[in-house]
Amino acid sequence: MTYQLVLQWQLHEIDYEKLIEIEDLLIDHLPEDEIDGHDIGAGQANIFVLTNNPTNSWETIRRILEGDDAATFVRVAYRALTQDLYVIVWPRTLDHFTVV
């Protein structure tokens, strides 16, 4: 895998049970990607996906989350595993993305 795709919520936007539910859905529906776990802290909840095609993975994830309240608040970005700079995918109006 060459990219890390990150789904991110602020802690007040998602609870632990919902985060795990989404992570399990991704494991079931993204067989070509590797779900690399999650973390919670510093005001953020993140799910990490290792992938060779972050754009296609995001499109699949979008369909999985469609209609779920969690989709309203998710922020998504990816980076090459060899770099630190994230490329923002969603929402398109987002201008800054960090994982702390």
VMD Tcl script that builds the backbone (N, CA, C; Angstrom):
set m [mol new atoms 300]
animate dup $m
set s [atomselect $m all]
$s set {name element resname resid chain x y z} {
  {N N MET 1 A 0.836 -1.173 0.000}
  {CA C MET 1 A 0.000 0.000 0.000}
  {C C MET 1 A 0.886 1.243 0.000}
  {N N THR 2 A 0.441 2.269 -0.711}
  {CA C THR 2 A 1.285 3.451 -0.864}
  {C C THR 2 A 0.712 4.718 -0.229}
  {N N TYR 3 A -0.568 4.672 0.189}
  {CA C TYR 3 A -1.200 5.853 0.767}
  {C C TYR 3 A -1.888 5.509 2.084}
  {N N GLN 4 A -1.995 6.540 2.918}
  {CA C GLN 4 A -2.794 6.439 4.135}
  {C C GLN 4 A -3.964 7.412 3.980}
  {N N LEU 5 A -5.170 6.865 3.973}
  {CA C LEU 5 A -6.396 7.655 3.927}
  {C C LEU 5 A -6.909 7.761 5.356}
  {N N VAL 6 A -7.271 8.966 5.778}
  {CA C VAL 6 A -7.710 9.181 7.158}
  {C C VAL 6 A -9.122 9.752 7.163}
  {N N LEU 7 A -10.003 9.080 7.889}
  {CA C LEU 7 A -11.337 9.602 8.175}
  {C C LEU 7 A -11.271 10.195 9.568}
  {N N GLN 8 A -11.722 11.433 9.708}
  {CA C GLN 8 A -11.538 12.135 10.981}
  {C C GLN 8 A -12.818 12.848 11.416}
  {N N TRP 9 A -13.083 12.769 12.715}
  {CA C TRP 9 A -14.180 13.488 13.345}
  {C C TRP 9 A -13.635 14.194 14.581}
  {N N GLN 10 A -14.264 15.285 14.950}
  {CA C GLN 10 A -14.010 15.879 16.256}
  {C C GLN 10 A -14.722 14.993 17.286}
  {N N LEU 11 A -14.202 14.913 18.488}
  {CA C LEU 11 A -14.753 13.992 19.486}
  {C C LEU 11 A -16.218 14.272 19.820}
  {N N HIS 12 A -16.644 15.507 19.737}
  {CA C HIS 12 A -18.052 15.801 20.041}
  {C C HIS 12 A -18.981 15.383 18.892}
  {N N GLU 13 A -18.426 14.936 17.757}
  {CA C GLU 13 A -19.225 14.556 16.590}
  {C C GLU 13 A -19.478 13.050 16.495}
  {N N ILE 14 A -18.735 12.253 17.260}
  {CA C ILE 14 A -18.841 10.796 17.142}
  {C C ILE 14 A -18.480 10.156 18.478}
  {N N ASP 15 A -19.129 9.048 18.803}
  {CA C ASP 15 A -18.749 8.336 20.024}
  {C C ASP 15 A -17.963 7.073 19.651}
  {N N TYR 16 A -17.395 6.462 20.663}
  {CA C TYR 16 A -16.513 5.313 20.433}
  {C C TYR 16 A -17.231 4.168 19.732}
  {N N GLU 17 A -18.449 3.874 20.156}
  {CA C GLU 17 A -19.192 2.755 19.563}
  {C C GLU 17 A -19.433 2.982 18.074}
  {N N LYS 18 A -19.769 4.215 17.706}
  {CA C LYS 18 A -20.010 4.541 16.294}
  {C C LYS 18 A -18.710 4.434 15.498}
  {N N LEU 19 A -17.611 4.880 16.074}
  {CA C LEU 19 A -16.319 4.788 15.402}
  {C C LEU 19 A -15.985 3.336 15.091}
  {N N ILE 20 A -16.176 2.458 16.047}
  {CA C ILE 20 A -15.898 1.037 15.864}
  {C C ILE 20 A -16.861 0.427 14.848}
  {N N GLU 21 A -18.119 0.841 14.876}
  {CA C GLU 21 A -19.093 0.353 13.897}
  {C C GLU 21 A -18.646 0.706 12.471}
  {N N ILE 22 A -18.193 1.929 12.276}
  {CA C ILE 22 A -17.726 2.346 10.954}
  {C C ILE 22 A -16.466 1.580 10.572}
  {N N GLU 23 A -15.561 1.428 11.501}
  {CA C GLU 23 A -14.340 0.682 11.226}
  {C C GLU 23 A -14.668 -0.750 10.789}
  {N N ASP 24 A -15.603 -1.395 11.455}
  {CA C ASP 24 A -16.015 -2.754 11.087}
  {C C ASP 24 A -16.641 -2.787 9.693}
  {N N LEU 25 A -17.445 -1.786 9.362}
  {CA C LEU 25 A -18.028 -1.709 8.020}
  {C C LEU 25 A -16.942 -1.602 6.948}
  {N N LEU 26 A -15.933 -0.805 7.241}
  {CA C LEU 26 A -14.835 -0.640 6.274}
  {C C LEU 26 A -14.070 -1.943 6.092}
  {N N ILE 27 A -13.840 -2.650 7.173}
  {CA C ILE 27 A -13.161 -3.946 7.086}
  {C C ILE 27 A -13.952 -4.884 6.177}
  {N N ASP 28 A -15.274 -4.870 6.311}
  {CA C ASP 28 A -16.135 -5.747 5.518}
  {C C ASP 28 A -16.247 -5.335 4.054}
  {N N HIS 29 A -16.146 -4.027 3.772}
  {CA C HIS 29 A -16.447 -3.543 2.425}
  {C C HIS 29 A -15.253 -3.018 1.628}
  {N N LEU 30 A -14.076 -3.041 2.200}
  {CA C LEU 30 A -12.880 -2.587 1.471}
  {C C LEU 30 A -11.843 -3.707 1.435}
  {N N PRO 31 A -12.134 -4.804 0.739}
  {CA C PRO 31 A -11.241 -5.962 0.780}
  {C C PRO 31 A -9.856 -5.718 0.166}
  {N N GLU 32 A -9.740 -4.744 -0.714}
  {CA C GLU 32 A -8.443 -4.477 -1.333}
  {C C GLU 32 A -7.593 -3.521 -0.519}
  {N N ASP 33 A -8.181 -2.922 0.509}
  {CA C ASP 33 A -7.461 -1.993 1.374}
  {C C ASP 33 A -7.206 -2.644 2.725}
  {N N GLU 34 A -6.338 -2.029 3.490}
  {CA C GLU 34 A -6.061 -2.514 4.842}
  {C C GLU 34 A -6.536 -1.460 5.837}
  {N N ILE 35 A -7.455 -1.836 6.702}
  {CA C ILE 35 A -7.899 -0.924 7.750}
  {C C ILE 35 A -6.840 -0.998 8.839}
  {N N ASP 36 A -6.157 0.117 9.040}
  {CA C ASP 36 A -4.972 0.152 9.890}
  {C C ASP 36 A -5.286 0.631 11.304}
  {N N GLY 37 A -6.555 0.530 11.700}
  {CA C GLY 37 A -6.909 0.863 13.067}
  {C C GLY 37 A -7.492 2.250 13.213}
  {N N HIS 38 A -7.595 2.647 14.469}
  {CA C HIS 38 A -8.176 3.943 14.800}
  {C C HIS 38 A -7.418 4.520 15.990}
  {N N ASP 39 A -7.633 5.799 16.222}
  {CA C ASP 39 A -7.131 6.405 17.456}
  {C C ASP 39 A -8.087 7.506 17.885}
  {N N ILE 40 A -8.062 7.753 19.171}
  {CA C ILE 40 A -8.891 8.795 19.764}
  {C C ILE 40 A -8.019 9.572 20.727}
  {N N GLY 41 A -8.050 10.876 20.586}
  {CA C GLY 41 A -7.274 11.704 21.486}
  {C C GLY 41 A -7.085 13.086 20.917}
  {N N ALA 42 A -6.686 14.009 21.760}
  {CA C ALA 42 A -6.431 15.389 21.361}
  {C C ALA 42 A -7.623 15.983 20.616}
  {N N GLY 43 A -8.835 15.582 21.016}
  {CA C GLY 43 A -10.034 16.149 20.430}
  {C C GLY 43 A -10.461 15.544 19.104}
  {N N GLN 44 A -9.761 14.494 18.654}
  {CA C GLN 44 A -10.054 13.873 17.361}
  {C C GLN 44 A -10.284 12.377 17.498}
  {N N ALA 45 A -11.060 11.853 16.559}
  {CA C ALA 45 A -11.199 10.410 16.385}
  {C C ALA 45 A -10.867 10.136 14.921}
  {N N ASN 46 A -9.966 9.193 14.680}
  {CA C ASN 46 A -9.495 8.901 13.333}
  {C C ASN 46 A -9.602 7.420 13.022}
  {N N ILE 47 A -9.898 7.108 11.769}
  {CA C ILE 47 A -9.779 5.754 11.241}
  {C C ILE 47 A -8.772 5.831 10.107}
  {N N PHE 48 A -7.819 4.901 10.106}
  {CA C PHE 48 A -6.740 4.897 9.123}
  {C C PHE 48 A -6.927 3.750 8.135}
  {N N VAL 49 A -6.821 4.069 6.855}
  {CA C VAL 49 A -6.977 3.080 5.792}
  {C C VAL 49 A -5.730 3.130 4.916}
  {N N LEU 50 A -5.071 1.996 4.765}
  {CA C LEU 50 A -3.945 1.910 3.847}
  {C C LEU 50 A -4.481 1.452 2.501}
  {N N THR 51 A -4.107 2.160 1.451}
  {CA C THR 51 A -4.688 1.919 0.141}
  {C C THR 51 A -3.710 2.282 -0.966}
  {N N ASN 52 A -3.947 1.734 -2.128}
  {CA C ASN 52 A -3.191 2.129 -3.315}
  {C C ASN 52 A -3.945 3.171 -4.133}
  {N N ASN 53 A -5.234 3.354 -3.828}
  {CA C ASN 53 A -6.039 4.309 -4.577}
  {C C ASN 53 A -6.986 5.046 -3.622}
  {N N PRO 54 A -6.514 6.123 -3.006}
  {CA C PRO 54 A -7.326 6.803 -1.994}
  {C C PRO 54 A -8.620 7.395 -2.538}
  {N N THR 55 A -8.628 7.835 -3.777}
  {CA C THR 55 A -9.839 8.417 -4.352}
  {C C THR 55 A -10.925 7.359 -4.505}
  {N N ASN 56 A -10.583 6.208 -5.045}
  {CA C ASN 56 A -11.562 5.124 -5.184}
  {C C ASN 56 A -12.026 4.624 -3.822}
  {N N SER 57 A -11.102 4.524 -2.877}
  {CA C SER 57 A -11.470 4.078 -1.533}
  {C C SER 57 A -12.460 5.052 -0.911}
  {N N TRP 58 A -12.214 6.344 -1.051}
  {CA C TRP 58 A -13.128 7.338 -0.497}
  {C C TRP 58 A -14.510 7.231 -1.140}
  {N N GLU 59 A -14.575 7.031 -2.443}
  {CA C GLU 59 A -15.873 6.902 -3.106}
  {C C GLU 59 A -16.653 5.699 -2.553}
  {N N THR 60 A -15.961 4.596 -2.302}
  {CA C THR 60 A -16.608 3.432 -1.701}
  {C C THR 60 A -17.072 3.752 -0.281}
  {N N ILE 61 A -16.230 4.408 0.487}
  {CA C ILE 61 A -16.576 4.773 1.864}
  {C C ILE 61 A -17.768 5.725 1.880}
  {N N ARG 62 A -17.798 6.657 0.967}
  {CA C ARG 62 A -18.926 7.593 0.881}
  {C C ARG 62 A -20.247 6.863 0.689}
  {N N ARG 63 A -20.236 5.860 -0.174}
  {CA C ARG 63 A -21.449 5.063 -0.394}
  {C C ARG 63 A -21.819 4.270 0.865}
  {N N ILE 64 A -20.812 3.761 1.564}
  {CA C ILE 64 A -21.061 3.007 2.800}
  {C C ILE 64 A -21.701 3.908 3.859}
  {N N LEU 65 A -21.222 5.138 3.973}
  {CA C LEU 65 A -21.695 6.051 5.016}
  {C C LEU 65 A -22.926 6.849 4.611}
  {N N GLU 66 A -23.343 6.740 3.373}
  {CA C GLU 66 A -24.476 7.523 2.879}
  {C C GLU 66 A -25.694 7.364 3.793}
  {N N GLY 67 A -26.244 8.487 4.202}
  {CA C GLY 67 A -27.417 8.471 5.066}
  {C C GLY 67 A -27.110 8.359 6.549}
  {N N ASP 68 A -25.862 8.133 6.910}
  {CA C ASP 68 A -25.457 8.022 8.310}
  {C C ASP 68 A -25.095 9.417 8.825}
  {N N ASP 69 A -25.511 9.731 10.037}
  {CA C ASP 69 A -25.180 11.036 10.614}
  {C C ASP 69 A -23.675 11.285 10.665}
  {N N ALA 70 A -22.899 10.239 10.842}
  {CA C ALA 70 A -21.441 10.399 10.904}
  {C C ALA 70 A -20.880 10.973 9.609}
  {N N ALA 71 A -21.540 10.716 8.493}
  {CA C ALA 71 A -21.080 11.227 7.198}
  {C C ALA 71 A -21.170 12.754 7.146}
  {N N THR 72 A -22.061 13.318 7.920}
  {CA C THR 72 A -22.238 14.765 7.937}
  {C C THR 72 A -20.995 15.482 8.432}
  {N N PHE 73 A -20.291 14.872 9.358}
  {CA C PHE 73 A -19.191 15.552 10.033}
  {C C PHE 73 A -17.797 15.075 9.630}
  {N N VAL 74 A -17.697 14.010 8.861}
  {CA C VAL 74 A -16.385 13.429 8.563}
  {C C VAL 74 A -15.533 14.373 7.714}
  {N N ARG 75 A -14.261 14.363 8.030}
  {CA C ARG 75 A -13.244 15.034 7.229}
  {C C ARG 75 A -12.312 13.939 6.726}
  {N N VAL 76 A -11.883 14.059 5.487}
  {CA C VAL 76 A -11.093 12.993 4.874}
  {C C VAL 76 A -9.908 13.603 4.139}
  {N N ALA 77 A -8.757 12.981 4.345}
  {CA C ALA 77 A -7.546 13.389 3.630}
  {C C ALA 77 A -6.651 12.161 3.486}
  {N N TYR 78 A -5.682 12.272 2.592}
  {CA C TYR 78 A -4.720 11.180 2.430}
  {C C TYR 78 A -3.327 11.760 2.251}
  {N N ARG 79 A -2.362 10.881 2.458}
  {CA C ARG 79 A -0.959 11.245 2.235}
  {C C ARG 79 A -0.229 10.027 1.709}
  {N N ALA 80 A 0.808 10.270 0.955}
  {CA C ALA 80 A 1.711 9.188 0.586}
  {C C ALA 80 A 2.407 8.744 1.869}
  {N N LEU 81 A 2.626 7.459 2.006}
  {CA C LEU 81 A 3.255 6.959 3.238}
  {C C LEU 81 A 4.653 7.518 3.441}
  {N N THR 82 A 5.264 8.003 2.393}
  {CA C THR 82 A 6.617 8.557 2.488}
  {C C THR 82 A 6.616 10.056 2.746}
  {N N GLN 83 A 5.427 10.653 2.912}
  {CA C GLN 83 A 5.330 12.104 3.093}
  {C C GLN 83 A 4.447 12.430 4.289}
  {N N ASP 84 A 4.524 13.672 4.737}
  {CA C ASP 84 A 3.718 14.132 5.866}
  {C C ASP 84 A 2.555 15.019 5.448}
  {N N LEU 85 A 2.591 15.559 4.248}
  {CA C LEU 85 A 1.573 16.493 3.784}
  {C C LEU 85 A 0.313 15.760 3.352}
  {N N TYR 86 A -0.838 16.165 3.916}
  {CA C TYR 86 A -2.124 15.552 3.584}
  {C C TYR 86 A -2.783 16.291 2.430}
  {N N VAL 87 A -3.425 15.549 1.560}
  {CA C VAL 87 A -4.237 16.086 0.483}
  {C C VAL 87 A -5.691 15.958 0.931}
  {N N ILE 88 A -6.384 17.066 1.015}
  {CA C ILE 88 A -7.768 17.063 1.494}
  {C C ILE 88 A -8.689 16.528 0.406}
  {N N VAL 89 A -9.563 15.618 0.823}
  {CA C VAL 89 A -10.529 15.010 -0.085}
  {C C VAL 89 A -11.943 15.504 0.208}
  {N N TRP 90 A -12.296 15.586 1.503}
  {CA C TRP 90 A -13.655 15.943 1.887}
  {C C TRP 90 A -13.688 16.608 3.240}
  {N N PRO 91 A -14.495 17.596 3.452}
  {CA C PRO 91 A -15.284 18.301 2.454}
  {C C PRO 91 A -14.390 19.186 1.607}
  {N N ARG 92 A -14.854 19.494 0.459}
  {CA C ARG 92 A -14.029 20.261 -0.485}
  {C C ARG 92 A -13.716 21.670 0.015}
  {N N THR 93 A -14.501 22.161 0.955}
  {CA C THR 93 A -14.276 23.497 1.508}
  {C C THR 93 A -13.242 23.510 2.633}
  {N N LEU 94 A -12.819 22.347 3.082}
  {CA C LEU 94 A -11.841 22.254 4.164}
  {C C LEU 94 A -10.491 22.778 3.664}
  {N N ASP 95 A -9.842 23.609 4.489}
  {CA C ASP 95 A -8.559 24.158 4.045}
  {C C ASP 95 A -7.370 23.740 4.893}
  {N N HIS 96 A -7.622 22.933 5.937}
  {CA C HIS 96 A -6.521 22.500 6.806}
  {C C HIS 96 A -6.851 21.125 7.384}
  {N N PHE 97 A -5.870 20.222 7.406}
  {CA C PHE 97 A -6.076 18.880 7.940}
  {C C PHE 97 A -4.814 18.426 8.626}
  {N N THR 98 A -4.940 18.009 9.883}
  {CA C THR 98 A -3.815 17.449 10.614}
  {C C THR 98 A -4.305 16.266 11.454}
  {N N VAL 99 A -3.414 15.366 11.732}
  {CA C VAL 99 A -3.661 14.282 12.665}
  {C C VAL 99 A -2.746 14.537 13.849}
  {N N VAL 100 A -3.355 14.693 15.024}
  {CA C VAL 100 A -2.533 14.965 16.223}
  {C C VAL 100 A -2.580 13.791 17.178}
}
mol reanalyze $m
mol bondsrecalc $m
mol representation Tube
mol addrep $m
